[in-house]
Amino acid sequence: MTTFNFQDGNGLVAAHQHPKGGGWVADTAKVSATALVDQNARVFGNARVFGNARVYGNARVSDNAWVYGNARVSGDAIIATSKFPQVKRSDGYDFIAVPCADGETRVIAGRRYFTFKEAKKHWKETRGGTPLGDETMLILKYLKQYVKMQRLKNEL
């Protein structure tokens, strides 16, 4: 049996290297053959990575997190729960707000990975003045407010 230490306090656990990218995956996690886990990335706990999702850089996906579709998790991102606020736009595009290791919350939407400020700028430039653009601005406003509300709740 092959083992690996994911540095999560659990010591060595049964694991394997993903055939697409060579990153370490705990045997308790599930990663589809179509997904990529790059050599420095890690997937552990009960995490799920499937579809065309990509986990690369020093990114970590753990606990009960799900990363799927065309999502990209990169850099030093830590995705550690599946309880992120998520909204599906009328055209089927998913918007997910995720806390990152640097303390910033980012919006994942398709292959996009933005801070709220960057997301607003991007969709104003690409969809501004359209019904889809208006819907996107409402989604971003909702996600930002939700994150703010959760932070306040956690401080109580």
C-alpha positions in Angstrom: 0.0 0.0 0.0 1.3 3.4 -0.9 0.9 6.3 1.6 1.4 10.0 1.7 1.4 12.7 4.3 -1.0 15.6 3.3 0.2 17.7 6.2 -3.4 17.9 7.6 -2.6 16.3 10.9 -3.6 12.8 9.9 0.0 11.6 9.2 0.5 9.0 6.5 -2.7 7.9 4.7 -3.4 5.5 1.8 -2.9 7.5 -1.4 -1.9 7.3 -5.0 -0.6 9.6 -7.7 -3.2 10.7 -10.2 -2.4 9.4 -13.7 -3.2 12.8 -15.2 -0.7 15.2 -13.7 0.9 13.0 -11.0 -0.5 14.9 -8.0 -1.2 13.1 -4.8 -4.8 11.9 -4.1 -5.9 10.2 -0.9 -7.7 6.9 -1.5 -10.7 8.4 0.4 -11.0 11.1 -2.2 -12.4 10.7 -5.7 -10.9 12.2 -8.9 -12.2 11.3 -12.3 -9.8 10.2 -15.1 -10.8 13.3 -17.1 -9.7 15.7 -14.3 -6.1 16.9 -13.8 -4.2 16.9 -10.5 -0.8 18.5 -11.2 2.3 17.1 -9.5 2.4 19.7 -6.6 -1.4 19.8 -6.1 -3.1 17.6 -3.5 -6.7 16.1 -3.2 -7.6 14.5 0.1 -10.2 13.8 2.7 -13.6 13.1 1.1 -13.0 15.6 -1.7 -14.3 15.1 -5.2 -12.7 16.4 -8.4 -14.4 15.5 -11.6 -15.3 16.6 -15.2 -12.7 18.7 -16.8 -11.6 20.3 -13.5 -8.0 21.2 -13.0 -6.1 21.4 -9.7 -2.6 22.7 -10.1 0.2 24.8 -8.6 0.2 24.3 -4.8 -3.6 24.0 -4.6 -5.2 21.8 -2.0 -8.7 20.3 -2.3 -9.9 18.6 0.9 -12.7 17.7 3.4 -16.0 17.4 1.5 -15.2 19.9 -1.3 -16.4 19.3 -4.8 -14.5 20.8 -7.8 -16.1 20.0 -11.1 -17.1 21.1 -14.6 -14.4 23.3 -16.1 -13.3 24.7 -12.7 -9.6 25.7 -12.2 -8.1 25.7 -8.8 -4.5 27.0 -8.8 -1.7 28.8 -7.0 -1.9 28.4 -3.3 -5.7 28.0 -3.2 -7.2 25.9 -0.5 -10.7 24.5 -1.2 -11.8 22.8 2.0 -15.6 22.5 2.1 -18.6 22.0 -0.2 -20.6 24.7 1.6 -19.6 27.6 -0.6 -22.3 29.8 -1.8 -23.2 29.0 -5.4 -25.5 30.5 -7.9 -26.4 29.2 -11.4 -27.0 32.0 -13.9 -30.0 31.6 -16.3 -27.6 30.3 -19.1 -26.4 27.5 -16.8 -23.1 29.2 -15.8 -22.2 28.5 -12.1 -20.8 31.2 -9.9 -19.1 30.1 -6.6 -17.6 32.3 -3.9 -14.6 30.6 -2.3 -12.3 31.7 0.6 -8.6 31.5 -0.3 -5.5 31.0 1.8 -4.6 34.7 1.4 -7.8 35.7 3.1 -9.4 37.0 -0.1 -12.7 35.5 -1.3 -12.7 34.8 -5.0 -15.4 34.0 -7.5 -15.0 30.9 -9.6 -17.1 30.9 -12.7 -16.3 28.5 -15.5 -12.6 29.0 -16.2 -12.5 32.4 -14.4 -11.0 32.9 -11.0 -11.5 36.5 -9.8 -11.7 38.7 -6.7 -15.1 40.4 -6.5 -13.5 43.6 -7.9 -12.0 41.8 -10.8 -15.2 39.8 -11.5 -17.3 43.0 -11.5 -14.9 44.7 -13.9 -14.7 41.7 -16.2 -18.5 41.2 -16.6 -19.2 44.9 -17.0 -16.7 45.0 -19.9 -18.0 41.8 -21.5 -21.7 41.8 -20.6 -22.4 45.3 -19.6 -25.8 46.7 -20.7 -27.3 43.2 -21.4 -29.8 41.2 -19.4 -27.1 38.6 -18.8 -24.8 41.3 -17.5 -27.5 42.7 -15.2 -28.1 39.2 -13.9 -24.4 38.6 -13.3 -24.1 41.9 -11.3 -27.0 40.7 -9.1 -25.3 37.3 -8.6 -22.0 39.0 -7.6 -23.8 41.4 -5.2 -25.6 38.4 -3.6 -22.4 36.3 -3.3 -20.5 39.2 -1.8 -23.3 39.9 0.7 -23.5 36.2 1.6 -19.8 36.0 2.3 -20.0 39.2 4.5 -22.9 37.8 6.4 -21.1 34.5 7.0 -18.0 36.3 8.3 -20.2 38.3 10.8 -22.0 35.1 11.9 -18.6 33.4 12.5 -17.5 36.4 14.7 -20.4 36.0 17.1 
